[in-house]
């Protein structure tokens, strides 16, 4: 994997390159150093070396000097979430489990990586073994679900938002199969039993009739429907997160 450190926006992994945006380039802070070293160690655990690219030599020196430190991932939010489309949400809520791609599709990580090799993400095989999350106030989850929509639709509200599964960060770091890769806030290998960890499931109101009969009974009280009302994505994101924080 290539780690490209700059003032590139946004921070994203695309086709084998981790574009890491420093908040005050070329200065690097402790949280950014932590993410970079967690990423490097995760890559090593899967037998991959990390090539670091940065035009500012001082950044590389800082990273190398920090290599001996033990970094613990730091919480940036109280909540994290995983977003899906309607069809996937029906299966998740009817089984009471959130599954990794390998378990959901009954394929190996290698098979799924090969199928997605021409996609923008082009993730390595091990990524498909995990359920991945973004921070609770981030729009990343919906961007992934809506990756085939045009930017114009996202701005004018002519889209169907994803179904979001919210968890408390402090709860999921207790999960026995948790992992940190320096990119996602956290990810869980194989599966999550929703009744044990789910804080709330937020469903765009237009999906109510198609979804409510698929919900396993212990989860009914944790599923909430919100009117999307043709909000642009940023406004919808703010509305959802404000609601989750008040629960």
C-alpha positions as CSV (number, residue, x, y, z in Angstrom):
1,X,0.0,0.0,0.0
2,X,1.2,3.5,-0.7
3,X,0.7,6.2,1.9
4,X,0.6,9.6,0.3
5,X,0.7,12.4,2.9
6,X,-0.2,15.9,1.8
7,X,-3.0,18.4,1.9
8,X,-5.0,16.2,-0.4
9,X,-8.7,16.4,0.3
10,X,-10.5,14.3,1.3
11,X,-8.5,11.6,3.2
12,X,-9.4,8.5,1.2
13,X,-8.1,5.1,0.1
14,X,-8.4,4.7,-3.7
15,X,-6.8,1.9,-5.8
16,X,-4.1,1.0,-3.3
17,X,-3.2,4.5,-2.3
18,X,-4.0,6.0,1.1
19,X,-4.3,9.7,0.5
20,X,-3.7,11.1,4.0
21,X,-4.7,14.7,4.5
22,X,-2.9,16.6,7.2
23,X,-5.1,19.1,9.0
24,X,-2.2,21.7,9.0
25,X,0.2,20.5,6.3
26,X,3.1,20.1,6.6
27,X,2.8,20.0,10.4
28,X,1.7,16.6,11.7
29,X,-0.1,16.2,15.1
30,X,-0.2,13.3,17.6
31,X,-3.6,12.0,16.4
32,X,-2.4,11.9,12.8
33,X,0.8,10.1,13.8
34,X,-1.3,7.6,15.6
35,X,-3.5,6.9,12.6
36,X,-0.4,6.5,10.4
37,X,1.3,4.0,12.7
38,X,-1.9,2.0,13.3
39,X,-2.2,1.8,9.5
40,X,1.4,0.7,9.0
41,X,1.0,-2.0,11.7
42,X,-2.3,-3.2,10.3
43,X,-0.7,-3.6,6.9
44,X,2.3,-5.5,8.4
45,X,-0.2,-7.9,10.1
46,X,-1.4,-8.9,6.6
47,X,2.1,-9.1,5.1
48,X,2.1,-5.8,3.3
49,X,4.7,-3.1,3.4
50,X,3.8,0.6,3.3
51,X,5.6,3.0,1.0
52,X,5.4,6.5,2.4
53,X,5.4,9.4,0.0
54,X,5.6,13.0,1.2
55,X,7.2,16.1,-0.3
56,X,8.1,17.4,3.1
57,X,11.0,15.4,4.6
58,X,10.3,16.6,8.1
59,X,7.0,14.7,8.1
60,X,8.8,11.5,7.2
61,X,11.3,12.1,10.0
62,X,8.5,12.7,12.5
63,X,6.8,9.4,11.4
64,X,10.1,7.5,11.7
65,X,10.9,9.0,15.1
66,X,7.5,8.0,16.4
67,X,7.8,4.4,15.3
68,X,8.9,3.2,18.8
69,X,5.8,4.5,20.5
70,X,2.7,2.4,21.2
71,X,-0.3,4.3,19.8
72,X,-3.8,3.6,20.9
73,X,-6.6,4.7,18.5
74,X,-8.5,7.7,19.9
75,X,-12.2,8.4,19.8
76,X,-13.2,11.4,17.7
77,X,-16.9,10.9,18.3
78,X,-19.4,9.1,20.6
79,X,-20.9,7.2,17.8
80,X,-20.0,5.3,14.6
81,X,-22.3,3.9,11.9
82,X,-22.5,1.5,9.0
83,X,-24.7,2.4,6.1
84,X,-26.4,0.1,3.7
85,X,-29.1,0.1,0.9
86,X,-32.7,-1.0,1.5
87,X,-32.2,-4.6,0.3
88,X,-29.2,-5.2,2.6
89,X,-31.0,-3.5,5.5
90,X,-34.0,-5.9,5.1
91,X,-31.6,-8.9,5.5
92,X,-29.7,-7.4,8.4
93,X,-32.8,-6.6,10.4
94,X,-34.6,-9.9,9.7
95,X,-31.5,-11.9,10.8
96,X,-30.5,-9.6,13.6
97,X,-26.9,-9.7,12.4
98,X,-24.6,-7.3,10.5
99,X,-22.2,-9.4,8.4
100,X,-18.9,-8.8,6.6
101,X,-19.0,-9.1,2.8
102,X,-17.3,-12.5,3.0
103,X,-20.1,-13.9,5.2
104,X,-22.9,-12.0,3.5
105,X,-21.9,-13.2,0.0
106,X,-20.3,-16.5,1.0
107,X,-17.2,-15.7,-1.0
108,X,-13.6,-15.4,0.0
109,X,-11.9,-12.0,0.3
110,X,-9.7,-12.9,-2.7
111,X,-12.8,-13.6,-4.8
112,X,-14.5,-10.3,-3.8
113,X,-11.3,-8.3,-4.3
114,X,-11.0,-9.7,-7.8
115,X,-14.6,-8.8,-8.6
116,X,-14.0,-5.2,-7.3
117,X,-10.5,-4.8,-8.9
118,X,-11.7,-2.2,-11.4
119,X,-13.8,-0.2,-8.8
120,X,-12.6,3.1,-7.4
121,X,-11.9,1.5,-4.0
122,X,-10.1,-1.6,-5.1
123,X,-9.7,-2.8,-1.5
124,X,-7.3,-5.6,-0.5
125,X,-8.9,-9.0,0.3
126,X,-8.8,-8.7,4.0
127,X,-11.0,-5.6,4.0
128,X,-13.9,-7.8,2.9
129,X,-13.6,-9.9,6.0
130,X,-14.7,-6.9,8.2
131,X,-17.7,-4.7,8.8
132,X,-16.4,-1.2,8.4
133,X,-17.6,2.0,10.1
134,X,-17.3,5.8,9.8
135,X,-17.7,8.4,12.5
136,X,-21.2,9.2,13.5
137,X,-21.2,12.8,12.1
138,X,-19.5,11.8,8.8
139,X,-21.3,11.6,5.4
140,X,-18.9,8.8,4.3
141,X,-21.4,5.9,4.8
142,X,-24.0,7.5,2.5
143,X,-21.4,8.4,-0.1
144,X,-20.5,4.7,-0.3
145,X,-24.1,3.7,-0.6
146,X,-24.8,6.4,-3.1
147,X,-21.6,6.1,-5.0
148,X,-23.4,5.7,-8.3
149,X,-25.5,8.9,-7.8
150,X,-24.4,12.2,-9.4
151,X,-23.2,15.0,-7.2
152,X,-26.2,17.1,-8.5
153,X,-28.7,14.6,-7.0
154,X,-26.9,14.7,-3.7
155,X,-27.1,18.5,-3.5
156,X,-30.7,18.9,-4.6
157,X,-32.1,16.0,-2.5
158,X,-33.2,13.8,-5.4
159,X,-31.8,10.6,-3.9
160,X,-32.7,7.8,-1.4
161,X,-30.4,8.0,1.6
162,X,-28.9,4.8,3.0
163,X,-30.1,3.0,6.1
164,X,-27.8,3.7,9.0
165,X,-26.8,1.4,11.8
166,X,-25.5,3.4,14.8
167,X,-23.3,2.1,17.6
168,X,-21.6,3.7,20.6
169,X,-17.9,3.7,19.9
170,X,-17.1,2.7,23.5
171,X,-19.3,-0.4,23.1
172,X,-17.7,-1.6,19.9
173,X,-14.1,-1.3,21.2
174,X,-15.1,-4.1,23.6
175,X,-16.1,-6.4,20.8
176,X,-13.7,-9.5,20.8
177,X,-13.2,-9.2,17.0
178,X,-12.5,-5.5,16.8
179,X,-9.6,-4.2,14.6
180,X,-8.1,-0.9,13.8
181,X,-6.5,-0.1,10.4
182,X,-5.7,3.6,10.7
183,X,-8.3,4.5,8.2
184,X,-11.7,3.4,9.6
185,X,-12.5,4.4,13.2
186,X,-12.9,0.7,13.9
187,X,-14.0,-2.5,12.1
188,X,-15.3,-5.8,13.3
189,X,-14.4,-9.1,11.8
190,X,-17.2,-11.5,10.5
191,X,-20.4,-10.3,12.3
192,X,-22.1,-8.3,14.9
193,X,-25.2,-9.4,16.8
194,X,-27.3,-6.3,16.7
195,X,-29.2,-7.0,19.9
196,X,-25.9,-6.9,21.8
197,X,-24.5,-3.7,20.4
198,X,-27.0,-1.6,18.2
199,X,-27.8,1.8,19.5
200,X,-30.2,2.9,16.8
201,X,-31.1,2.1,13.2
202,X,-32.1,5.2,11.2
203,X,-34.3,4.6,8.2
204,X,-35.4,7.2,5.6
205,X,-39.2,7.4,6.0
206,X,-39.9,6.4,2.4
207,X,-38.6,2.9,3.2
208,X,-40.9,2.3,6.1
209,X,-43.5,0.1,4.3
210,X,-40.8,-2.0,2.7
211,X,-38.8,-2.5,5.9
212,X,-41.0,-2.7,9.0
213,X,-42.1,-6.3,8.4
214,X,-38.5,-7.4,8.2
215,X,-37.5,-6.3,11.7
216,X,-36.6,-9.0,14.3
217,X,-38.8,-8.2,17.3
218,X,-36.1,-7.4,19.8
219,X,-34.9,-4.6,17.5
220,X,-38.2,-2.9,16.8
221,X,-37.8,-0.2,19.5
222,X,-34.3,0.7,18.1
223,X,-35.5,1.4,14.6
224,X,-36.5,5.0,13.8
225,X,-37.9,6.5,10.7
226,X,-37.1,10.1,9.7
227,X,-38.5,12.1,6.8
228,X,-35.9,12.9,4.3
229,X,-37.9,15.7,2.7
230,X,-35.5,16.2,-0.2
231,X,-32.8,17.4,2.0
232,X,-29.4,17.7,0.4
233,X,-27.0,15.1,1.8
234,X,-25.2,17.5,4.2
235,X,-28.6,18.6,5.7
236,X,-29.8,15.0,6.0
237,X,-26.6,14.0,7.7
238,X,-27.0,16.7,10.3
239,X,-30.6,15.9,10.9
240,X,-29.9,12.2,11.4
241,X,-27.0,12.8,13.8
242,X,-28.8,15.4,15.9
243,X,-31.6,12.8,16.3
244,X,-29.2,10.0,17.3
245,X,-27.5,12.2,19.9
246,X,-30.9,12.9,21.6
247,X,-31.9,9.2,22.0
